[in-house]
């Protein structure tokens, strides 16, 4: 099989979007990891969904679990219109699949296993499984072509990343499976005592029997696993010449569910002279004499007069009162707020101290 359109037509996509993101608390206290805002107007899941849409993949199942209601609303209001067009193909869809009533997903492999009946009745020859917590651009068509012609049970996408010894191949959380092989592996895993995880159990199982293929790329890719990796990925986007620009590539646009395709003229940071090296979301108010340096300021936040904020994440709807200082005294900050391992201060609507929450709707 070599025709890209034929391969795409034979592929069903499964997006894993049920993670609770415990290592990202308190930012994930009221939303799933995939719904975390990033780069201003985006959610984490927007990168995966944009890659799917741009690649021509039109049959998507989103496996959701933790705090799923808000994510379902976001998909319905921000993304469904792209799939369900009046003149569209009825075989194109994007559907959220939480666990059946009274059940829960024990892991990513179990999430796919519990939905095998729905997935396999579509008759796909290939199943593309994607994580929803990574920042990158990728044309999945090339991976699927490689997989279709490899004869492997699974092809694992990898990216070269810097390491102490030069570089290393990192698993991107992107897997192209041959359906029959995946169904067999999931059925075997379901009967055993494992973590029921695709990366930890299913892929190693297929590696042991020599049924895997690798597909290594060189591109910008960031996995969001901790507060510090989330902070660093955001701040990279705030650079004058960022290593990855989600706002200005019209050939492969990253869509924000709430805003659609962004262009430079549509996304203008607030005119505040004291803001530097920061990601400022829509609806933020910053006093002219405030100082904001190396911060992530989420939608609807207010930075008061003479406030000074450095190396902090300000959650939605939080008001930083006039004259406040955050990020300058680690002992005081640690007594009032959560802090990451690298000293980033997280100010939520529930934080005690000099920040006053005025709203707490995170998605």
C-alpha positions as CSV (number, residue, x, y, z in Angstrom):
1,X,0.0,0.0,0.0
2,X,1.7,3.2,-1.1
3,X,-1.0,5.8,-2.0
4,X,-1.3,8.3,0.8
5,X,-5.0,8.9,0.4
6,X,-5.6,5.1,0.6
7,X,-3.5,4.9,3.7
8,X,-5.3,7.8,5.4
9,X,-8.7,6.3,4.5
10,X,-7.6,3.0,6.1
11,X,-6.5,4.7,9.4
12,X,-8.5,5.5,12.5
13,X,-7.0,7.9,15.0
14,X,-7.2,7.5,18.8
15,X,-6.2,10.5,20.9
16,X,-5.3,9.8,24.6
17,X,-6.8,12.7,26.5
18,X,-7.8,11.3,29.9
19,X,-4.6,12.0,31.9
20,X,-5.0,13.7,35.3
21,X,-1.5,15.4,35.2
22,X,-0.7,14.9,38.9
23,X,2.8,16.2,38.4
24,X,1.2,19.4,37.1
25,X,-0.8,20.2,40.2
26,X,-2.2,22.6,41.2
27,X,-2.8,23.7,37.5
28,X,-4.6,20.4,36.8
29,X,-6.8,20.5,39.9
30,X,-9.9,21.4,37.9
31,X,-9.1,20.3,34.4
32,X,-7.4,17.4,32.5
33,X,-3.8,17.8,31.5
34,X,-4.8,18.1,27.8
35,X,-6.8,21.3,28.5
36,X,-3.9,23.2,30.0
37,X,-3.6,26.6,28.3
38,X,-0.3,27.2,26.6
39,X,1.2,30.0,24.5
40,X,-1.7,32.3,25.3
41,X,-4.8,31.2,23.4
42,X,-4.0,27.5,22.9
43,X,-4.8,24.3,24.9
44,X,-2.3,21.5,24.9
45,X,-4.7,19.3,22.9
46,X,-4.8,21.9,20.1
47,X,-1.4,20.8,18.8
48,X,-2.4,17.2,18.3
49,X,-5.8,18.0,16.8
50,X,-4.2,20.6,14.4
51,X,-1.7,18.0,13.3
52,X,-4.5,15.5,12.7
53,X,-6.6,18.0,10.7
54,X,-3.7,19.2,8.6
55,X,-2.6,15.7,7.9
56,X,-6.1,14.8,6.5
57,X,-7.1,12.5,9.3
58,X,-10.8,12.8,9.7
59,X,-11.9,9.8,12.0
60,X,-10.9,10.7,15.5
61,X,-11.8,9.1,18.9
62,X,-10.7,11.1,22.0
63,X,-10.4,8.8,25.1
64,X,-11.2,11.0,28.1
65,X,-11.6,10.4,31.8
66,X,-10.3,12.9,34.4
67,X,-12.5,16.1,34.6
68,X,-13.8,15.2,31.1
69,X,-16.9,17.4,31.0
70,X,-15.0,20.7,30.4
71,X,-12.9,19.1,27.7
72,X,-15.9,17.7,26.0
73,X,-17.4,21.2,25.9
74,X,-14.2,22.6,24.5
75,X,-14.1,20.0,21.7
76,X,-17.8,20.5,20.9
77,X,-17.6,24.3,20.8
78,X,-14.2,24.8,19.4
79,X,-13.4,21.8,17.1
80,X,-16.5,19.9,16.0
81,X,-17.4,22.4,13.3
82,X,-14.3,21.5,11.4
83,X,-15.4,17.8,11.2
84,X,-19.2,18.2,11.0
85,X,-19.6,20.5,8.0
86,X,-22.9,20.8,6.2
87,X,-21.4,19.5,3.0
88,X,-18.9,17.2,4.8
89,X,-18.5,13.4,4.6
90,X,-20.6,11.6,7.2
91,X,-17.7,9.2,7.7
92,X,-15.7,12.1,9.2
93,X,-16.1,12.6,12.9
94,X,-14.4,13.6,16.2
95,X,-16.0,11.8,19.1
96,X,-15.2,11.9,22.9
97,X,-15.3,8.5,24.6
98,X,-15.2,8.6,28.4
99,X,-15.3,5.3,30.3
100,X,-18.7,3.5,30.3
101,X,-20.9,4.1,33.3
102,X,-19.4,2.6,36.5
103,X,-16.0,1.9,34.9
104,X,-12.6,3.6,34.7
105,X,-9.6,3.3,32.5
106,X,-6.8,1.6,34.3
107,X,-4.2,2.9,31.9
108,X,-3.8,4.0,28.3
109,X,-3.8,0.5,27.0
110,X,-6.9,-0.3,28.9
111,X,-8.6,2.8,27.6
112,X,-8.1,1.6,24.0
113,X,-9.0,-2.0,25.0
114,X,-12.4,-0.9,26.6
115,X,-13.3,0.8,23.3
116,X,-12.1,-1.9,20.9
117,X,-15.6,-2.8,19.9
118,X,-16.3,0.8,18.8
119,X,-12.9,1.2,17.2
120,X,-12.8,-2.1,15.2
121,X,-16.4,-1.8,13.9
122,X,-15.0,1.0,11.7
123,X,-12.8,-1.6,10.0
124,X,-9.5,0.3,10.1
125,X,-6.4,-1.4,8.8
126,X,-4.3,0.9,10.9
127,X,-4.8,2.7,14.2
128,X,-2.8,5.9,14.9
129,X,-2.5,6.5,18.7
130,X,-1.5,9.9,19.8
131,X,-0.8,11.6,23.2
132,X,-2.4,15.0,23.7
133,X,0.2,16.7,25.9
134,X,3.0,17.5,23.5
135,X,3.9,20.7,21.6
136,X,5.0,20.1,18.0
137,X,4.1,20.1,14.3
138,X,4.0,16.9,12.4
139,X,2.6,15.5,9.2
140,X,1.4,12.0,10.3
141,X,1.0,10.9,6.7
142,X,4.7,10.2,6.3
143,X,4.7,8.1,9.4
144,X,1.7,6.1,8.2
145,X,3.3,5.6,4.8
146,X,6.4,4.2,6.5
147,X,4.4,2.0,8.7
148,X,2.1,0.7,6.0
149,X,5.1,-0.4,3.9
150,X,7.1,-1.8,6.8
151,X,5.1,-4.9,7.7
152,X,5.6,-4.0,11.4
153,X,3.0,-4.4,14.1
154,X,3.8,-0.8,15.3
155,X,6.0,2.0,14.2
156,X,7.1,4.3,17.0
157,X,7.9,8.0,16.2
158,X,11.0,9.3,17.8
159,X,12.7,12.7,17.9
160,X,16.3,13.6,18.5
161,X,16.8,15.6,21.7
162,X,20.0,17.0,23.3
163,X,21.5,15.0,26.1
164,X,24.7,14.9,28.2
165,X,26.3,12.6,25.6
166,X,25.2,14.6,22.5
167,X,21.7,13.6,21.6
168,X,19.3,10.7,22.1
169,X,16.1,9.4,20.5
170,X,13.0,10.3,22.6
171,X,9.6,8.6,22.2
172,X,7.1,11.2,20.9
173,X,4.0,9.4,22.1
174,X,3.0,8.8,18.5
175,X,2.3,5.2,17.4
176,X,1.1,3.7,14.1
177,X,-0.3,0.2,14.8
178,X,-1.6,-2.5,12.5
179,X,-5.0,-3.1,13.9
180,X,-4.8,-6.9,14.1
181,X,-1.6,-6.8,16.0
182,X,-2.8,-4.1,18.4
183,X,-6.0,-6.0,19.2
184,X,-4.1,-9.2,19.9
185,X,-1.6,-7.4,22.2
186,X,-4.3,-5.6,24.1
187,X,-6.3,-8.8,24.7
188,X,-3.2,-10.5,26.1
189,X,-2.4,-7.5,28.3
190,X,-5.9,-7.3,29.7
191,X,-5.5,-10.8,31.1
192,X,-2.3,-10.1,32.9
193,X,-1.1,-8.0,35.9
194,X,0.5,-5.0,34.3
195,X,0.1,-1.2,34.3
196,X,-2.1,-1.6,31.2
197,X,0.0,1.2,29.6
198,X,0.8,1.5,25.9
199,X,4.3,2.8,26.3
200,X,5.3,0.7,29.3
201,X,3.6,-2.6,28.4
202,X,2.2,-2.9,24.8
203,X,5.1,-1.5,22.9
204,X,7.8,-3.4,24.9
205,X,5.8,-6.6,24.3
206,X,5.9,-6.0,20.5
207,X,9.6,-5.1,20.7
208,X,10.4,-8.4,22.3
209,X,8.8,-10.3,19.4
210,X,10.6,-8.1,16.9
211,X,7.4,-6.6,15.5
212,X,8.4,-2.9,15.8
213,X,9.8,-0.2,13.5
214,X,11.2,3.2,14.4
215,X,10.6,6.5,12.6
216,X,13.1,9.2,13.8
217,X,12.6,12.9,13.1
218,X,14.4,16.1,13.7
219,X,11.8,18.7,14.7
220,X,10.7,20.9,17.6
221,X,9.0,18.7,20.2
222,X,8.3,19.3,23.9
223,X,6.7,16.8,26.2
224,X,4.7,18.5,29.1
225,X,5.1,16.3,32.2
226,X,5.9,18.7,35.1
227,X,5.4,22.3,36.1
228,X,8.9,23.1,35.0
229,X,8.6,21.5,31.5
230,X,5.3,23.4,31.1
231,X,6.8,26.7,32.2
232,X,9.9,26.2,29.9
233,X,7.8,25.3,26.9
234,X,5.7,28.5,27.4
235,X,8.7,30.8,27.9
236,X,10.3,29.4,24.7
237,X,7.3,30.6,22.8
238,X,7.7,34.1,24.3
239,X,11.2,34.7,22.7
240,X,11.7,37.3,20.0
241,X,12.8,34.5,17.7
242,X,11.1,31.4,19.2
243,X,12.4,27.9,18.3
244,X,8.8,27.1,17.5
245,X,6.1,29.6,16.4
246,X,2.5,28.4,16.5
247,X,1.1,31.7,15.3
248,X,2.6,32.3,11.9
249,X,2.8,29.2,9.8
250,X,-0.1,29.4,7.4
251,X,1.0,26.2,5.6
252,X,0.5,24.1,8.8
253,X,-1.6,26.3,11.1
254,X,-2.1,25.4,14.8
255,X,-5.7,26.1,15.5
256,X,-6.9,27.4,18.9
257,X,-10.3,25.9,19.6
258,X,-11.6,29.2,21.0
259,X,-10.1,31.4,18.3
260,X,-9.6,29.3,15.1
261,X,-6.5,29.9,13.0
262,X,-4.5,32.8,14.4
263,X,-2.5,35.3,12.4
264,X,-0.1,37.9,13.8
265,X,-2.7,40.7,13.4
266,X,-5.2,38.7,15.4
267,X,-3.0,38.1,18.4
268,X,-1.5,41.2,19.9
269,X,0.0,41.3,23.4
270,X,-1.3,44.0,25.7
271,X,0.6,47.3,25.4
272,X,2.3,47.3,28.7
273,X,5.9,48.6,28.8
274,X,6.8,46.6,31.9
275,X,6.1,43.2,30.3
276,X,9.1,41.1,29.1
277,X,9.8,37.5,28.1
278,X,6.3,36.5,29.1
279,X,3.2,34.7,27.7
280,X,0.2,36.9,28.1
281,X,-3.2,35.4,27.4
282,X,-6.3,37.1,26.0
283,X,-8.3,39.2,28.4
284,X,-5.4,40.0,30.8
285,X,-5.2,43.4,32.4
286,X,-1.8,44.8,33.3
287,X,-1.2,48.2,35.0
288,X,1.1,50.5,33.1
289,X,3.5,50.7,36.0
290,X,3.5,47.0,36.8
291,X,6.5,44.7,36.0
292,X,6.0,41.2,34.6
293,X,9.1,39.3,33.7
294,X,9.4,35.6,32.5
295,X,5.8,34.8,33.5
296,X,2.8,32.9,32.2
297,X,-0.3,35.0,32.8
298,X,-3.5,33.2,32.0
299,X,-6.8,34.6,30.7
300,X,-8.6,37.2,32.7
301,X,-5.9,37.7,35.2
302,X,-5.3,41.2,36.6
303,X,-1.8,42.6,37.5
304,X,-2.3,45.7,39.7
305,X,-0.4,49.0,39.9
306,X,3.2,48.8,40.9
307,X,3.1,45.0,41.2
308,X,6.3,43.1,40.4
309,X,6.0,39.5,39.3
310,X,8.9,37.4,38.1
311,X,9.2,33.7,37.1
312,X,5.6,32.9,38.0
313,X,2.5,31.2,36.6
314,X,-0.6,33.3,37.2
315,X,-3.8,31.2,36.8
316,X,-7.0,32.4,35.2
317,X,-8.9,35.1,37.0
318,X,-6.3,35.8,39.7
319,X,-5.8,39.4,40.8
320,X,-2.3,40.4,41.9
321,X,-2.9,43.4,44.2
322,X,-1.3,46.8,43.8
323,X,2.3,46.8,45.2
324,X,2.6,43.0,45.4
325,X,5.9,41.3,44.8
326,X,6.1,37.7,43.7
327,X,9.2,35.8,42.6
328,X,11.8,38.0,44.5
329,X,11.8,36.3,47.9
330,X,11.8,32.5,47.8
331,X,11.1,32.0,51.5
332,X,8.0,34.3,51.4
333,X,6.8,32.8,48.1
334,X,7.1,29.2,49.4
335,X,5.1,30.1,52.5
336,X,2.2,31.5,50.4
337,X,2.2,29.5,47.1
338,X,3.2,26.3,45.5
339,X,6.6,26.3,43.9
340,X,8.2,24.0,41.3
341,X,11.5,22.2,41.7
342,X,13.2,25.0,39.8
343,X,11.6,27.8,41.8
344,X,8.7,28.8,39.5
345,X,5.9,30.3,41.6
346,X,2.3,29.1,40.9
347,X,-0.4,31.5,41.9
348,X,-3.9,30.0,41.7
349,X,-7.3,31.5,42.6
350,X,-7.2,29.5,45.8
351,X,-3.7,30.7,46.9
352,X,-3.4,32.4,50.2
353,X,-1.5,35.7,50.7
354,X,-1.4,38.8,48.6
355,X,-3.1,37.4,45.5
356,X,-6.9,37.5,45.5
357,X,-8.8,35.1,43.2
358,X,-11.7,36.8,41.4
359,X,-12.6,33.9,39.1
360,X,-11.6,30.2,38.8
361,X,-13.0,28.9,35.6
362,X,-10.0,27.2,34.1
363,X,-11.1,25.8,30.8
